[in-house]
Amino acid sequence: MNAAIRPSTRRPQSRLRRLIAPLVAPQVFDFWASRLHPTWSWERSLARIVGRSEASADAVTLLLAPNRHWRGARAGQHLMVGARIDGVLVQRSYSLSHAPRGDGRIAITVKAIEGGKLSRHLHGEAKVGDVLELGAAFGDMVLPERVDGAWLFLAAGSGITPLMAMTRELAAQGMPAPLTVLYWARRREELCFVDELREIAARHPNFRVRFLLTRQEPREDDEDAGRIDPALLARHVGDLSTRQVYACGPGGFVVQARESGAAQARAFAAEAFTPPPRTLEESGTVEVLLARSGRTVELPRGESLLTALESQGLKLPSGCRMGLCNTCSCGKTSGTTRHLHTGDVQAEPVSSLRLCVNSATSHLVLDL
């Protein structure tokens, strides 16, 4: 791994800390420590908001200063972010929008989503000085140790954030390989990082960016109109067979990227932050036994187990709700499930599954 992007590791515990650990109640320590400094804690990763700036008409970038328990991340990864809203901890996953910085600070860019409790809070109410909870970084769509060949980033909406972190990292390295970024939004005012992307293009001849608008006509030389399809990719990229492609955006966009030929590139990786359009048609209900509680519930087929169980009044840990962060992972001891993104059926009797992206197709026994 390149030393410039190696995540930091947790500091080894001191001998004194190891000795007193059995005597310390972390919650009590955190309560009193926070009176001295807002991000002091026994073991929790916390971060104070130290800066905020408008990223677009409906998005804001928050600059965070994590405490010593934060274990670092790589450009392109995600992390769980939590804030207390009306006394309740609400958590969701966000991509880092900046490559790891020398001062240890990290940045996330948050778009206000209709009905999104945390995104609305972070966008409209969170202020400098507020403290957020952080989870460990996760995600495999990161740059390889050695970047070579020609690269193509396909981004739609909030999908620009992990790709922007990687673009910034490559720019800091002098843009070691040719890179083209195609970035879709409905309207010009919804685009993030426009000035910076143009500035990177002006500094690096082997970097190109094109902004694709789906509800406005282009007016700049680096703008175009239209949704992703083979003709558009051919116009802006040419031969895809020599490219390494990363795609990020809503589920439908990722599906279109694959179907437009991006999956036939030299290498292809994708992440979606909303489910793809579902074509599965399943009706009826199944019986699900929650082994630890002894409770039995009737759940509908074709609906994510997480959503279905929540509708039964269960409060379950969850994060990205897209099958990426593993927060809702649960053991299954019998029964058959279907992955809602791929349609794959899993009948292995003893396995682990992510509740947010699997539905029941038969009676189940879950370790809940």
N, C-alpha and C positions, 0 to 999 in steps of 0.2 A: 504494500500500500504506500502510495506517495506520502512522504512525511508531512507535506503541506496540508493534507486533508485527513490525516489520521485523527480519529476522535480522541478526545482526552479521556483518561480513565479515572475512576474514583480513587482518591488519595487513600493510601493504606491507613488503617486505623492505628492511632498511637497506642502505646502500651497502657497509658492511663485510661483511655477511652474503652479499651477492651476490659480492663479491670472493673470499671464502674458500670458497664453496660447492663449487667444483671440487676443493678439497683435503680436503674432509670426507667421511668415511664415516659415513652416518647411524647405522648400527648401533653403531659404535664410540663416536660422540658420545653416543648414548642410554645406552649402558652406563655411561659415566663420569658423565654428567649425573644419572642416577637415583640415584647415590650421594650427590649433594648435595641433590636434591629429587625425590621419587618421580614427579612428573608433568612434569619437565623433559624435553624431547625436541627433536630437530632439526626434525621435521615431523609427527610422529604426534599425532593427537588423543587425549589421555589424560584421565581424570577420576578423582579420589580420592573415595571414599565418605566423606561428612562427616556423614551422619545416616541412621538407619533407624528405621522405625516400623511396627507391625502395621497393615495395612489391612483385613484380614478374617481369618477362621479359617485361610485357606490362601494369603494374599497379604501381601506386605510392600512398603512404599514406601521406595526408596533415594533419598536426596538426594545429588547429585553435583556436585563442583566441577571443571569442565573447565579444561584449560590454554589457553594463548593461541591454539592452533591450531584450537580448536573454532569452527565458523563460524556457529553459531546455528541456530534452528529457529522454526517457527510452531506455535501450538497446533493439535493434530490430526495433526501429522506423526510419523513413526517415525524411528528411528535404529538402526544396528547397534551392538550391545554385545558386547564380547569379554572373556573371562577365561581365564587359563591354569589348566587343570585337569589335574593329573598331568603337567605339562610341555607340554601341548598347548593351543593357542589354540582355544577354542570360541566361536563367534559365533552370535547370533540377533538378530532385530529386535524392538524393544519400542517401544510408543507412549510419548510424553511424557505424563505424567498431570497436568502443571501448565503453565499458560501461562508464557511467558518471564518471568523475574524480573529485577528491577533489579540484583540482586547477581550476575547471571550464572550462578547455579546452576540445575540442571535436576533433574527428578524423574521416575523411572520406577516403576511399580507392577507387581511381578512375582508371578504366581500360580504356585505349585508344580505342575508338570504331571507326571503319572506317566510315567516314562521320559524326562523332559526333563532332560538332563545339566546344561545351563546354568541352567535355571529352578530346579532343585533346589539347585544351588550358590549362586545368588544369594539364594534364599529361606532356606536353612538354614545356610550356611557363611560367606558373604561378611560382612565386618565393617567397621566404621568404620576408615578408614586404608587399606583395600585399594585398588588401582589397577585400573581397567578401561580397555579400549580402546574408542574411539568412532568410528563412521563418520559420514559426512555425513547430514544429515536428508533425508528423502524423503517423498513422499505429497502428493496433490492435494486431499484432503478437508479443507479449511481454511475458515475464515470469509472471506466476501468483504470487500472494503475497506469497504463500507457495508452494515451489517446492518439490514434493514428487513423488513416483513411479519411473519407469524407462523411460528415455527419449531417443529419436532418432532424430538427425538433419540430413537432407538430403540436400546437397548443390551442386550446379553445377555452375561453372564459377563465375560471380560476386555475385551470391546468397550466397556465403560464408560470405559476409560482415555483414549482420544483425545477422546471426547465430554465427559469431565470437564474436560480441559484447556480446551476451548472454552467450557464452562459457566463455569469460573472466570474466563476472559477477559471474557466478557460481564458477569459480576457485577462485575468490577473497573471496567467502563465504565458501571455503573449499570443494567444490563439494558436496553439500548436498544430491544429488540423482545420481544414476548411469546414465551416459550419453555416448552415442556412436555417433560419427560424421562420416558420409560417405560423402566424398568430391570428386566430379568428375571434371576433366579437360581433355583437349585433350592431352596435353603434360606436363611433369614434370615441365618445366620452367614456365608454366602458373599458377602453384599453388601459392597461397599466404599463409603467416603465418605458413609455414611448420615447421620451427624450434620451434616456440612458441607452436604449437599444440603438437609436440613431447615432449617438455619440460613439458607441462601440464600433458600429459599422464604419464611421468616418476614420477611426484609428486603425482598423484592421482590414486590409484589402480582401482577406479570405473569409470575412464574415458578411453575410447578407441577411436582412430581415424584410419580411413583407407582411403588411397588416391587411387581413381579409375581413371585409365588412359584409354582413348578410342582410342589413336593413338600411344601408346608406350607399350612396354612390361614392366612388373614390375621387379624391381631389389632389392627392400628393403622388409623387413618383413612386413611392414605396408602398402605395395602397392598391388594393384590387377588390373586386366584389365577387361573391359566390361562395358556395359551400364546397366542402372537400369532395373531389371526384377525380377520376383518372386524368381527365383533360387538364384540370387545374394543376395537378401535381406535375404533369408533363410540361406545362407552360413555365412553371417556376423552378422546377428541379431537374427535369430531364430524366436521364437514366437512373432509376432507383436501385438497380442491381449492385451498384458500387457503394451505396450509402448504408450507414448504420443509423437506424431510425428509432427515436424515442417519441411516443405520443402520449399526451395526457389531456384529459377533458371529461365531459359528460360521457356516460356509457354509450349513448348513440353515436357520438363523435368517434369514439375509439372503434366501434364496429364499422363505421364508414371508412375510417382510415385503413383498416384491414382489407375491406372489400375494394378499396380504390387502388390497391396494389402495394401499399406500404409494407404489408406482411411478407412480400416477396423480395424485400431488400436484402442486402448482405447480412444484416442482423436487425431484429425488430423486438422492441419491448414496449409495453404500454401499461398505463394505470388509469383507471376510471374513478371519478369521485361521485358518480351517481350510477345506479344500476342501468344496464342496457335495456332496450325495449324487450319485454318478456313475451315470448310466443307460446309458453307452456299454458295449456288449458287443462286444469284439474279441478274437479268439483268434489263435494262431499267433505267429510271430516274423518279424522283418525283419533284414536285414543292414545294419549301420551301419559306414561307413568313417570312422575318425578320421584326418583328412587330415594333421595335423602329425606324428603319431606313426607313421602308416602301419599302424596296427593295425585289424583288422576284428573286430567282435563281433556276436553274435546277441542281439537284445533283444526282449522280448515286446511285442506291441501292447497298447494300453490302459493301460500303466503309464507314469508320468512318466519322461521320459528321464533326469532326475537320479537317481532311485531305481534305475532299471535299470542305468545306468552305474556307480553306486556298488557295486551287487551284482557287477559285473565287476572290482572292485578299484580303480577309479579314485578318486582323491581330488580332488574338484572344489570350487571356491569356491561357497559357498551361504550364504544368510542367512535370509530370512523363509520360504522354501519355499512361498510363496503367490503368486508373480508380481508382487510389489510393489517389491522393493528393487533388482532388476536385477543382483544379484551373480552369478547363474548364467547371465547372458546369453551366448549363443554364436552364432557365425555358421553358417549352413546354406547350402551351395552347390548342393545338389540334393536332391530328394525331397519327400515330403508328410507333414505333421504335423497333429495335431488338438489344439486347445486343450481341456484337460480340464474347464475350468469352463463354457465356452460351447458346446462342441461344434463350433466353427468349424474348417474345414479350410483349411490354408495350403499352397498349392502353388507359391508364388513361388520361382523357382529360386535366387535369391541374396537372402537375408534374414537377419535376426537373430531369435532366439527365446529365450525363457526356458525353460531345461531343466526347471524344477520343475513347470511347468503345461502342458507339451506332451508328447504321446506320438507315436511313429512309426506311420504308416499305410502306409508304403512304405519301400523301401531309401533310406537317407540318406547324405549326406556332410556331416560336421560338422567345424568348424574346431577340432579338439582334438588 
